[in-house]
Amino acid sequence: MSNEYKQITIFEEDYIQRTTGTVTQKPDNALTELIANSWDAGAKLVEITIPLKEHEKLIIQDDGIGMSEAEFSQRWLTLSYNRVKNQGIDVEFPPEVKDIKRKAYGRNGIGRHSMFCFSTSYHIDTWKNGECFSCDVDLSSGVTPFKIYNVKKTKKEGHGTKLSTFVTQNLPDVKTITDVLSARYLFDPSFIVKINNVIIDLSNHSGLQKQEEIVLSNGIKLKIYIIDSNKTAKKSVYHGIAFWVGKRLVGEPSWELGDRMIRDGRTQMAKRYTVIVQTDDMYDDVLPDWTAFKKNDRTKELFEKVAIYVNNYIREISKEKRQETKLEIVRNRINEIKELNKSSQSEVAEFIDNIVEEQPDLSIETVDLAVETMINIQKARTGQDLLEKLSKFSEDDIETLNNILESWNVKDIQLTLDTIDKRVLVVEAIERLCSDRHTDELHTLHPLVAQAKWLFGPEYDSEMYTYNKRLSTIVKEVFKSIKYKELEEPNKRPDLVIFEESVIAPYGFEDWNDEISLNEYRKILIIELKKGFFTIEQNEINQAMTYVNALYNSSSLPSKPTIYAYVVGDKVSNNISRNVKMDETKQICACTYLELVSTAKKRLFKLRETLNERYEKMSTESIVDKVLKEPKQLEITKNNLKERD
């Protein structure tokens, strides 16, 4: 015995009305969808008969490609038929129609139910390939939401589809329907719609707001018509700027002119208006397939003049709306604006005026957000400087900044840039000073190198490598016995061992030793910096080896670490070995400042070369001052960030 439950899907009698929305409730939307079906069927002519009173016949007939019985069964009888999946987005035309291309409107498969807006039943005739399929369609309930009956098949030449019903509800008003449909379909001269045998065109559209002829500098005449549909079409594809050359549409209506988008098609203003530009003078400027204009000086001027004309018109008609937007923004932010000084209040007022005038399509919410940002900037001490910098940004700069701020906050950006800038500046300063015989290694070169242990290898770029007072004491004691007379101990440099021609700085890496349960030195880095213009000879290498051996064998060190010693000068003699490996735990390296600089540039991914202009303009004094000045610590509070020394 099967455990499967026998299930029968049941539909209530108002299922179609509840799932199709306004297409079965509002006559203008119903007829719009039915005309869209004719458009998708490749029709060139749609004839609509609207009765003057109820219980008379409403008819919509087209000369489109029609349907066979099999196609009718697949498309008409499938709930939520997916037109794009089954037929694609391009319209299929009857065989004799050539050189016309369209994109289909149909997507969700509900438009065919639009006849139920006017009655609970309708009749359909559709024919192609010499055969006509006819039937009646009634609303139903139970196992099916609608039923098909009175099916007939007859012979008929040609192609097309005809829907008819006796109106029992939602009788359309002819004038209203004419205005709405003409605003939605008048842009394509290859697609003619007739209502009660009258062609819908510009001449009988009550929404025609302006009609004007303008002449371009080369003598080309344009007729411009601006249509206000008064109702927002459900698809923004119905609106935009449509170019007619002769009686043929070029491309598709759009708010994009060439490479420039003059209106956002999602805004109410863009959805409301259609602009028709007619000319008989530009046949030679259209591409052979009529999908667009050629790129030349004539079409460039065409787009520029049309953009100016349309923008000026919309600016004029939206004048009152812009004023109301400004007032509402001020009302929303009045308390915050009052807290600003007079100068900042003026800046905010000017900002509101400019943004609304330049971008009249922006929503109040978007403008309000921009004004909030402006007020916050004005509250900051450096707000004015920031605004001046932003005002000089190009559109690409602003877009790049916006993309950065999508992923980074300002604090992260500042920290990253400060780190990069400090490192590049260190390299720049060393490069400029190392060959100067007057450079003070104690007060200049050492502090620079001390901030950049990463110059000697990426492993030293760690907080684990630090100045260590205990290590400094050990080093001084060891070196004191070697070169006691040359040792100096300035009070301000307790971490250095200073000789006549060099400065030595020790850095230690301490780690935990599990065997003895104590911290001990694992690795020691000794950097000996020679004076500017100094050449390293074998004596300097020998001296470094003496330092390393003495330190390694010192009883003051509780462990036997690995010791690396770098001797850095302006030049290295060709007569010596630059890299001396004393044993597995002791190594000496002689190098020049410029070699450190070259290595550092590569580790910085050649940012110095990329940012060449920024650093070339800086003086050596300003670079050294910027690197060596004491850093300030940021104290984070609940409400703000403030600096403290």
C-alpha positions as CSV (number, residue, x, y, z in Angstrom):
1,M,0.0,0.0,0.0
2,S,1.4,3.4,-1.0
3,N,2.1,6.0,1.6
4,E,1.8,8.8,-1.0
5,Y,-1.0,11.2,-0.2
6,K,-3.4,11.9,-3.1
7,Q,-3.4,15.7,-3.5
8,I,-5.5,17.8,-5.8
9,T,-4.7,21.5,-6.1
10,I,-7.9,23.6,-5.8
11,F,-8.3,27.3,-6.9
12,E,-10.8,29.7,-5.5
13,E,-13.0,31.6,-8.0
14,D,-11.1,34.9,-7.6
15,Y,-7.6,33.4,-7.9
16,I,-6.8,35.3,-11.1
17,Q,-7.9,38.7,-9.8
18,R,-5.9,38.2,-6.6
19,T,-2.7,37.2,-8.3
20,T,-2.6,39.5,-11.3
21,G,-3.0,42.9,-9.5
22,T,-4.1,45.9,-11.4
23,V,-4.1,44.3,-14.9
24,T,-7.5,42.8,-14.0
25,Q,-8.7,45.8,-12.1
26,K,-7.7,49.0,-14.0
27,P,-8.7,49.3,-17.7
28,D,-5.6,51.4,-18.7
29,N,-3.2,48.8,-17.3
30,A,-5.2,46.0,-18.8
31,L,-5.1,47.5,-22.3
32,T,-1.4,48.4,-21.8
33,E,-0.6,44.8,-21.1
34,L,-2.7,43.6,-24.1
35,I,-1.0,46.0,-26.4
36,A,2.4,44.9,-25.0
37,N,1.4,41.3,-25.9
38,S,0.8,42.5,-29.5
39,W,4.2,44.3,-29.4
40,D,5.8,41.0,-28.2
41,A,4.1,39.2,-31.1
42,G,5.8,41.4,-33.7
43,A,2.6,43.3,-34.6
44,K,2.8,46.5,-36.6
45,L,-0.8,47.4,-36.2
46,V,-3.1,47.0,-33.2
47,E,-6.8,48.0,-33.5
48,I,-8.9,48.5,-30.4
49,T,-12.6,48.9,-30.3
50,I,-14.0,50.4,-27.1
51,P,-17.8,50.4,-26.7
52,L,-19.6,53.5,-25.3
53,K,-21.6,51.5,-22.8
54,E,-21.5,48.1,-21.0
55,H,-22.7,44.8,-22.5
56,E,-21.3,45.9,-25.9
57,K,-18.2,44.3,-27.4
58,L,-14.6,45.3,-26.7
59,I,-12.2,44.0,-29.3
60,I,-8.4,44.1,-29.6
61,Q,-6.8,42.7,-32.8
62,D,-3.3,42.7,-34.1
63,D,-1.3,41.6,-37.1
64,G,1.4,39.8,-35.1
65,I,2.8,36.4,-35.7
66,G,-0.1,34.6,-34.0
67,M,-0.1,31.2,-32.3
68,S,-0.6,27.6,-33.3
69,E,-2.8,25.4,-31.1
70,A,0.4,23.8,-29.6
71,E,1.8,27.3,-28.8
72,F,-1.5,28.4,-27.3
73,S,-1.6,25.4,-25.1
74,Q,1.9,26.0,-23.9
75,R,1.7,29.7,-23.3
76,W,-1.9,30.6,-22.5
77,L,-2.5,27.6,-20.3
78,T,0.7,27.8,-18.2
79,L,0.3,29.8,-15.0
80,S,3.0,32.5,-14.7
81,Y,4.4,31.6,-18.1
82,N,8.1,32.7,-18.3
83,R,8.3,34.4,-21.7
84,V,12.1,35.2,-21.4
85,K,13.0,31.6,-20.5
86,N,10.9,30.0,-23.3
87,Q,11.1,32.6,-26.1
88,G,14.0,34.9,-25.2
89,I,14.0,38.7,-24.9
90,D,13.9,39.5,-28.6
91,V,10.6,39.8,-30.4
92,E,9.8,37.3,-33.2
93,F,8.3,38.9,-36.3
94,P,6.1,37.6,-39.1
95,P,8.2,36.3,-42.1
96,E,7.5,39.3,-44.3
97,V,8.6,41.9,-41.7
98,K,12.3,42.8,-42.2
99,D,14.8,45.2,-40.6
100,I,12.9,45.8,-37.4
101,K,14.2,44.8,-33.9
102,R,12.4,45.0,-30.6
103,K,12.9,43.9,-27.0
104,A,9.9,42.1,-25.5
105,Y,8.0,43.6,-22.6
106,G,6.6,40.3,-21.4
107,R,8.2,38.7,-18.3
108,N,5.8,37.2,-15.8
109,G,3.0,35.7,-17.9
110,I,0.0,37.7,-16.5
111,G,-0.7,40.1,-19.3
112,R,-2.9,37.5,-21.2
113,H,-5.4,37.5,-18.3
114,S,-6.1,41.3,-18.8
115,M,-9.4,40.6,-20.6
116,F,-10.8,39.5,-17.3
117,C,-10.7,43.1,-16.3
118,F,-13.8,43.7,-18.5
119,S,-15.7,40.4,-18.0
120,T,-15.5,37.0,-16.6
121,S,-15.1,35.4,-20.0
122,Y,-13.7,36.3,-23.4
123,H,-13.2,34.8,-26.9
124,I,-9.8,34.4,-28.7
125,D,-9.0,33.8,-32.3
126,T,-5.3,33.3,-33.2
127,W,-4.0,32.2,-36.6
128,K,-0.7,31.5,-38.4
129,N,0.5,29.1,-41.1
130,G,-3.0,28.9,-42.7
131,E,-4.8,27.6,-39.6
132,C,-6.9,29.5,-37.0
133,F,-7.4,28.3,-33.5
134,S,-10.5,29.6,-31.6
135,C,-11.9,29.1,-28.1
136,D,-13.7,30.8,-25.2
137,V,-11.9,31.4,-21.9
138,D,-13.9,31.6,-18.6
139,L,-12.9,32.3,-15.1
140,S,-13.4,29.1,-13.0
141,S,-12.6,27.6,-9.6
142,G,-11.8,24.2,-8.3
143,V,-9.0,22.2,-10.1
144,T,-8.4,25.1,-12.6
145,P,-8.6,28.9,-12.2
146,F,-9.9,29.3,-15.8
147,K,-11.3,26.9,-18.4
148,I,-11.2,26.6,-22.1
149,Y,-14.3,25.5,-24.2
150,N,-15.9,25.9,-27.6
151,V,-12.6,25.0,-29.2
152,K,-12.6,25.3,-33.1
153,K,-10.0,25.0,-35.8
154,T,-10.6,26.5,-39.2
155,K,-8.6,27.6,-42.2
156,K,-7.4,31.2,-42.4
157,E,-4.6,32.9,-44.3
158,G,-2.2,35.4,-42.8
159,H,-1.4,35.8,-39.1
160,G,-2.6,37.7,-36.0
161,T,-4.6,37.5,-32.8
162,K,-8.1,38.8,-31.9
163,L,-9.5,39.0,-28.4
164,S,-13.1,40.1,-27.7
165,T,-15.6,40.2,-24.8
166,F,-18.9,41.9,-23.9
167,V,-17.9,44.5,-21.2
168,T,-19.7,43.9,-17.9
169,Q,-17.3,45.9,-15.7
170,N,-14.5,48.5,-15.8
171,L,-15.8,50.2,-19.0
172,P,-12.8,52.2,-20.3
173,D,-13.1,55.9,-21.0
174,V,-12.0,56.4,-24.6
175,K,-10.3,59.9,-24.0
176,T,-8.5,58.8,-20.9
177,I,-7.3,55.6,-22.5
178,T,-6.1,57.5,-25.6
179,D,-4.0,59.9,-23.5
180,V,-2.4,57.1,-21.4
181,L,-1.7,54.8,-24.3
182,S,-0.3,57.5,-26.6
183,A,2.2,58.5,-24.0
184,R,3.3,54.9,-23.6
185,Y,3.5,53.8,-27.2
186,L,3.8,56.8,-29.4
187,F,7.6,56.6,-29.6
188,D,7.8,53.9,-32.2
189,P,6.5,54.9,-35.6
190,S,6.6,51.3,-36.8
191,F,4.0,50.3,-34.2
192,I,0.6,51.8,-34.9
193,V,-2.2,51.7,-32.3
194,K,-5.8,52.6,-33.3
195,I,-8.6,53.2,-30.8
196,N,-12.0,53.2,-32.5
197,N,-10.3,53.6,-35.9
198,V,-8.4,56.7,-34.8
199,I,-4.6,56.4,-34.8
200,I,-3.0,57.4,-31.5
201,D,-0.3,60.0,-32.2
202,L,1.0,63.3,-30.8
203,S,-1.8,65.4,-32.4
204,N,-4.5,63.9,-30.3
205,H,-2.6,63.7,-27.0
206,S,-3.8,66.0,-24.3
207,G,-0.5,65.5,-22.5
208,L,1.5,67.4,-25.2
209,Q,3.2,70.1,-23.1
210,K,5.5,71.7,-25.5
211,Q,6.2,71.6,-29.2
212,E,9.1,73.5,-30.7
213,E,11.3,73.6,-33.7
214,I,15.0,74.3,-33.3
215,V,17.8,74.5,-35.9
216,L,21.4,73.3,-35.3
217,S,24.4,75.3,-36.5
218,N,24.7,73.1,-39.6
219,G,21.1,73.8,-40.6
220,I,19.6,70.5,-39.3
221,K,16.0,71.1,-38.3
222,L,14.6,69.3,-35.2
223,K,11.0,69.1,-34.0
224,I,10.8,68.5,-30.3
225,Y,7.6,67.3,-28.6
226,I,7.5,66.9,-24.8
227,I,4.7,64.6,-23.5
228,D,3.5,64.5,-19.9
229,S,1.7,61.2,-19.4
230,N,0.3,62.4,-16.0
231,K,0.4,58.8,-14.9
232,T,3.5,56.8,-14.2
233,A,3.9,53.9,-16.6
234,K,4.7,50.6,-15.0
235,K,7.8,50.2,-17.1
236,S,10.3,53.0,-17.4
237,V,11.2,51.6,-20.9
238,Y,8.2,53.5,-22.2
239,H,9.8,56.9,-21.4
240,G,12.9,58.8,-22.3
241,I,14.1,60.6,-25.5
242,A,13.0,59.0,-28.8
243,F,14.7,60.0,-32.0
244,W,12.7,59.7,-35.2
245,V,14.5,60.1,-38.5
246,G,11.8,60.4,-41.1
247,K,9.2,57.9,-39.8
248,R,11.6,55.4,-38.3
249,L,12.8,55.1,-34.7
250,V,16.6,55.2,-34.2
251,G,17.6,52.8,-31.4
252,E,15.3,52.7,-28.3
253,P,14.0,55.6,-26.2
254,S,16.4,56.4,-23.4
255,W,17.6,59.2,-21.2
256,E,21.1,58.4,-22.3
257,L,22.5,60.7,-25.1
258,G,25.8,59.3,-26.5
259,D,28.0,58.7,-23.5
260,R,26.0,60.9,-21.1
261,M,23.0,60.0,-18.9
262,I,21.0,63.2,-18.6
263,R,18.3,61.7,-16.3
264,D,18.0,58.8,-14.0
265,G,15.2,56.7,-15.6
266,R,14.1,55.4,-12.1
267,T,13.0,58.9,-10.9
268,Q,9.4,60.0,-11.1
269,M,10.2,62.9,-13.4
270,A,11.9,60.6,-15.9
271,K,9.0,58.1,-15.8
272,R,6.5,60.8,-16.3
273,Y,7.9,62.5,-19.5
274,T,8.5,61.3,-23.0
275,V,10.5,63.5,-25.4
276,I,10.2,63.0,-29.2
277,V,12.8,64.5,-31.5
278,Q,11.9,64.3,-35.1
279,T,14.1,65.2,-38.1
280,D,14.2,64.5,-41.8
281,D,17.8,65.7,-42.2
282,M,20.0,63.0,-40.6
283,Y,19.6,59.8,-42.6
284,D,23.3,59.7,-43.4
285,D,24.1,59.9,-39.6
286,V,22.2,56.7,-38.7
287,L,24.0,53.3,-38.5
288,P,22.9,50.8,-41.2
289,D,20.9,48.7,-38.7
290,W,19.2,51.8,-37.2
291,T,20.3,50.8,-33.7
292,A,22.0,54.1,-33.0
293,F,23.5,57.2,-34.6
294,K,27.1,57.3,-35.9
295,K,29.7,59.2,-33.8
296,N,30.5,62.4,-35.5
297,D,30.3,66.2,-35.0
298,R,26.7,66.4,-36.2
299,T,25.4,63.8,-33.7
300,K,27.5,65.3,-31.0
301,E,25.9,68.7,-31.5
302,L,22.5,66.9,-31.7
303,F,22.9,65.3,-28.3
304,E,24.3,68.5,-26.7
305,K,21.4,70.7,-28.0
306,V,18.7,68.2,-27.0
307,A,20.3,67.7,-23.5
308,I,20.3,71.5,-22.9
309,Y,16.7,71.8,-24.2
310,V,15.4,69.0,-22.1
311,N,17.3,70.0,-18.9
312,N,16.1,73.6,-19.2
313,Y,12.5,72.5,-19.6
314,I,12.6,70.1,-16.6
315,R,14.4,72.8,-14.5
316,E,11.7,75.3,-15.3
317,I,8.7,72.9,-14.5
318,S,10.4,71.7,-11.3
319,K,11.1,75.1,-10.0
320,E,8.3,75.0,-7.3
321,K,9.3,71.4,-6.4
322,R,12.9,72.5,-5.9
323,Q,11.9,75.4,-3.7
324,E,9.7,73.1,-1.5
325,T,12.6,70.6,-1.3
326,K,15.0,73.3,0.0
327,L,12.5,74.5,2.6
328,E,11.8,71.0,3.8
329,I,15.5,70.3,4.2
330,V,16.0,73.4,6.2
331,R,13.0,72.6,8.4
332,N,14.4,69.1,9.1
333,R,17.8,70.5,10.1
334,I,17.0,73.9,11.6
335,N,18.2,73.0,15.1
336,E,21.6,71.8,13.8
337,I,22.0,74.8,11.5
338,K,21.3,77.2,14.4
339,E,24.3,75.8,16.3
340,L,26.7,76.8,13.5
341,N,28.3,80.2,13.2
342,K,27.0,82.7,10.6
343,S,29.7,81.8,8.1
344,S,29.0,78.1,8.3
345,Q,25.2,78.7,8.1
346,S,25.8,80.6,4.8
347,E,27.9,77.7,3.6
348,V,25.2,75.2,4.4
349,A,22.5,77.4,2.8
350,E,24.6,77.8,-0.4
351,F,25.3,74.0,-0.4
352,I,21.5,73.2,-0.2
353,D,20.8,75.6,-3.0
354,N,23.5,74.3,-5.3
355,I,22.7,70.6,-4.8
356,V,19.0,71.0,-5.4
357,E,19.5,73.2,-8.4
358,E,22.2,70.9,-10.0
359,Q,20.4,67.7,-9.1
360,P,16.7,68.3,-9.1
361,D,15.9,64.6,-9.4
362,L,17.4,63.7,-6.1
363,S,15.0,62.5,-3.5
364,I,14.6,64.6,-0.3
365,E,16.1,61.7,1.7
366,T,19.3,61.8,-0.5
367,V,19.6,65.6,-0.2
368,D,19.0,65.5,3.5
369,L,21.8,62.9,3.9
370,A,24.2,65.1,2.0
371,V,23.3,68.2,4.0
372,E,23.8,66.2,7.3
373,T,27.3,65.4,6.1
374,M,27.9,69.1,5.2
375,I,26.8,70.2,8.6
376,N,29.1,67.7,10.3
377,I,32.0,69.0,8.2
378,Q,31.2,72.5,9.1
379,K,31.3,71.5,12.8
380,A,34.8,70.3,12.3
381,R,37.7,72.8,12.5
382,T,39.1,71.7,9.2
383,G,35.8,71.4,7.5
384,Q,36.3,74.4,5.2
385,D,39.7,73.0,4.0
386,L,38.1,69.7,3.3
387,L,35.2,71.2,1.3
388,E,37.7,73.2,-0.8
389,K,39.6,70.0,-1.5
390,L,36.4,68.1,-2.4
391,S,35.3,70.9,-4.7
392,K,38.4,70.4,-6.8
393,F,37.9,66.7,-7.2
394,S,37.0,65.3,-10.6
395,E,34.1,63.0,-11.0
396,D,36.5,60.0,-11.2
397,D,38.2,61.2,-8.0
398,I,34.9,61.4,-6.2
399,E,33.8,58.0,-7.4
400,T,37.2,56.5,-6.3
401,L,36.9,58.1,-2.9
402,N,33.4,56.8,-2.5
403,N,34.5,53.3,-3.4
404,I,37.4,53.5,-0.8
405,L,35.0,54.6,1.9
406,E,32.7,51.7,1.1
407,S,35.4,49.3,2.5
408,W,37.5,51.6,4.8
409,N,36.8,54.0,7.6
410,V,38.7,57.2,7.8
411,K,40.7,56.1,10.9
412,D,41.9,53.0,9.0
413,I,42.9,55.1,6.0
414,Q,44.8,57.6,8.0
415,L,46.7,54.9,9.9
416,T,47.6,53.1,6.7
417,L,48.7,56.3,4.9
418,D,50.7,57.5,7.9
419,T,52.6,54.2,8.0
420,I,53.3,54.3,4.3
421,D,54.3,58.0,4.4
422,K,56.6,57.6,7.4
423,R,58.4,54.7,5.7
424,V,58.8,56.4,2.4
425,L,60.0,59.6,4.2
426,V,62.6,57.6,6.1
427,V,64.0,56.1,2.9
428,E,63.9,59.5,1.2
429,A,65.8,61.2,4.1
430,I,68.5,58.5,4.3
431,E,69.0,58.7,0.5
432,R,69.6,62.5,0.6
433,L,71.8,62.6,3.7
434,C,74.0,59.5,3.5
435,S,76.7,60.9,1.2
436,D,77.0,64.2,3.0
437,R,80.3,64.3,5.0
438,H,78.7,66.8,7.4
439,T,75.7,64.6,8.3
440,D,75.5,64.0,12.0
441,E,75.0,60.2,12.5
442,L,74.2,60.7,16.2
443,H,71.4,63.2,15.8
444,T,70.2,62.5,12.3
445,L,71.1,59.2,10.7
446,H,70.7,57.0,13.8
447,P,67.2,58.3,14.7
448,L,66.2,57.8,11.0
449,V,67.5,54.2,10.9
450,A,66.1,53.5,14.4
451,Q,62.6,54.0,13.1
452,A,63.2,51.6,10.2
453,K,64.7,48.3,11.4
454,W,62.8,46.7,8.5
455,L,65.6,48.1,6.3
456,F,67.7,45.2,7.5
457,G,65.1,42.6,6.8
458,P,61.3,42.0,7.1
459,E,61.8,39.8,10.2
460,Y,63.0,42.8,12.2
461,D,59.7,44.7,11.5
462,S,58.2,43.5,14.7
463,E,57.4,44.9,18.2
464,M,59.3,41.9,19.5
465,Y,62.5,43.6,18.5
466,T,62.9,46.6,20.9
467,Y,65.3,48.8,22.7
468,N,66.2,47.0,25.8
469,K,67.8,48.8,28.8
470,R,69.3,45.5,30.1
471,L,70.8,44.7,26.7
472,S,72.1,48.3,26.4
473,T,73.8,48.0,29.7
474,I,75.4,44.7,28.8
475,V,76.6,46.1,25.4
476,K,78.1,49.1,27.0
477,E,79.9,47.1,29.6
478,V,81.4,44.8,27.0
479,F,82.4,47.7,24.6
480,K,83.8,49.7,27.5
481,S,86.4,47.1,28.1
482,I,87.3,47.2,24.4
483,K,87.3,50.9,23.5
484,Y,87.0,52.6,26.9
485,K,88.6,55.8,25.9
486,E,86.4,56.4,22.9
487,L,83.1,55.7,24.8
488,E,80.8,58.6,25.5
489,E,77.5,58.4,27.4
490,P,75.2,61.4,26.6
491,N,72.3,61.5,29.0
492,K,69.8,61.8,26.2
493,R,71.0,58.6,24.5
494,P,71.2,55.8,27.1
495,D,70.3,53.2,24.5
496,L,73.4,54.0,22.3
497,V,77.1,53.3,22.4
498,I,78.8,56.3,20.7
499,F,82.2,56.3,19.2
500,E,84.3,58.9,17.4
501,E,83.2,57.8,13.9
502,S,80.1,55.7,14.5
503,V,77.1,54.9,16.6
504,I,76.1,51.5,17.7
505,A,72.5,50.5,18.6
506,P,71.6,47.1,20.0
507,Y,68.2,45.5,19.6
508,G,67.1,42.3,21.3
509,F,64.5,39.7,20.6
510,E,63.4,38.0,23.8
511,D,61.3,34.8,23.9
512,W,60.2,32.3,26.6
513,N,62.4,29.2,27.1
514,D,60.2,26.4,28.4
515,E,63.2,24.4,29.6
516,I,64.3,27.0,32.1
517,S,60.9,28.8,32.5
518,L,62.6,32.2,31.8
519,N,62.7,34.8,29.1
520,E,66.0,34.9,27.3
521,Y,67.6,36.5,24.2
522,R,67.1,34.4,21.1
523,K,68.5,36.9,18.6
524,I,70.4,40.2,18.8
525,L,70.7,42.8,16.0
526,I,73.6,45.3,16.2
527,I,73.6,48.2,13.9
528,E,76.8,50.3,13.6
529,L,76.2,53.4,11.6
530,K,79.3,55.2,10.2
531,K,79.4,58.9,9.5
532,G,78.3,60.3,6.2
533,F,80.9,59.9,3.4
534,F,82.6,57.1,5.3
535,T,84.1,54.1,3.5
536,I,84.1,50.7,5.3
537,E,87.4,48.9,5.1
538,Q,88.7,45.6,6.6
539,N,89.5,47.3,9.9
540,E,85.8,48.0,10.4
541,I,84.8,44.4,9.7
542,N,87.5,43.2,12.1
543,Q,86.3,45.6,14.8
544,A,82.7,44.4,14.3
545,M,83.8,40.8,14.7
546,T,85.6,41.8,18.0
547,Y,82.3,43.4,19.2
548,V,80.3,40.3,18.3
549,N,82.7,37.8,19.9
550,A,83.0,39.9,23.1
551,L,79.2,40.2,23.4
552,Y,78.6,36.5,22.6
553,N,81.1,35.4,25.2
554,S,80.1,37.9,27.8
555,S,79.0,36.4,31.1
556,S,76.3,39.0,31.4
557,L,74.2,37.3,28.7
558,P,72.2,34.5,30.3
559,S,72.0,32.6,27.0
560,K,73.8,32.2,23.7
561,P,71.8,34.1,21.1
562,T,72.3,34.4,17.3
563,I,74.0,37.8,16.7
564,Y,73.8,39.7,13.4
565,A,75.9,42.8,13.1
566,Y,75.4,45.4,10.2
567,V,78.1,47.9,9.5
568,V,76.6,50.7,7.4
569,G,78.6,53.4,5.6
570,D,78.5,55.6,2.5
571,K,80.8,53.1,0.6
572,V,82.2,49.6,1.1
573,S,85.8,48.9,-0.1
574,N,86.1,46.5,-3.0
575,N,89.0,44.7,-1.2
576,I,86.9,43.2,1.6
577,S,84.2,40.5,1.9
578,R,80.8,42.1,2.5
579,N,79.3,39.1,4.3
580,V,81.3,37.3,6.9
581,K,79.7,34.3,8.5
582,M,81.8,33.7,11.6
583,D,79.8,30.5,12.6
584,E,76.2,29.4,12.8
585,T,75.4,32.0,15.4
586,K,77.4,35.0,14.4
587,Q,77.4,37.0,11.2
588,I,78.7,40.3,10.0
589,C,77.3,42.3,7.0
590,A,78.8,45.4,5.5
591,C,76.5,47.5,3.3
592,T,75.9,51.1,2.1
593,Y,73.1,53.4,3.0
594,L,72.1,53.4,-0.7
595,E,71.8,49.6,-0.7
596,L,69.5,49.8,2.2
597,V,67.5,52.5,0.3
598,S,67.3,50.4,-2.8
599,T,66.2,47.3,-0.9
600,A,63.6,49.4,1.0
601,K,62.1,50.8,-2.2
602,K,61.5,47.3,-3.4
603,R,59.9,46.3,-0.1
604,L,57.7,49.4,-0.4
605,F,56.5,48.1,-3.8
606,K,58.2,51.1,-5.5
607,L,55.7,53.5,-3.9
608,R,58.5,56.2,-3.9
609,E,58.6,56.1,-7.7
610,T,54.8,56.1,-7.9
611,L,54.5,59.1,-5.6
612,N,57.5,60.8,-7.1
613,E,55.9,64.3,-7.5
614,R,54.8,64.4,-3.9
615,Y,58.2,63.8,-2.3
616,E,60.4,65.6,-4.9
617,K,58.8,68.9,-3.9
618,M,59.6,68.4,-0.2
619,S,62.8,70.0,1.2
620,T,65.3,67.8,3.1
621,E,64.7,69.8,6.3
622,S,61.0,69.3,6.1
623,I,61.3,65.6,5.5
624,V,63.7,65.1,8.4
625,D,61.6,67.3,10.7
626,K,58.4,65.3,9.8
627,V,60.1,61.9,10.4
628,L,61.8,62.9,13.7
629,K,59.1,65.0,15.3
630,E,57.6,63.3,18.4
631,P,54.3,61.5,17.5
632,K,51.1,62.5,19.2
633,Q,48.9,59.9,20.9
634,L,45.2,59.8,20.1
635,E,42.9,59.6,23.1
636,I,39.5,58.1,22.1
637,T,36.5,59.4,24.0
638,K,32.9,58.5,23.6
639,N,32.0,61.5,21.6
640,N,35.2,62.5,19.8
641,L,38.9,62.1,19.2
642,K,41.3,64.6,20.7
643,E,45.0,64.9,20.7
644,R,47.2,64.9,23.7
645,D,51.0,65.2,23.9
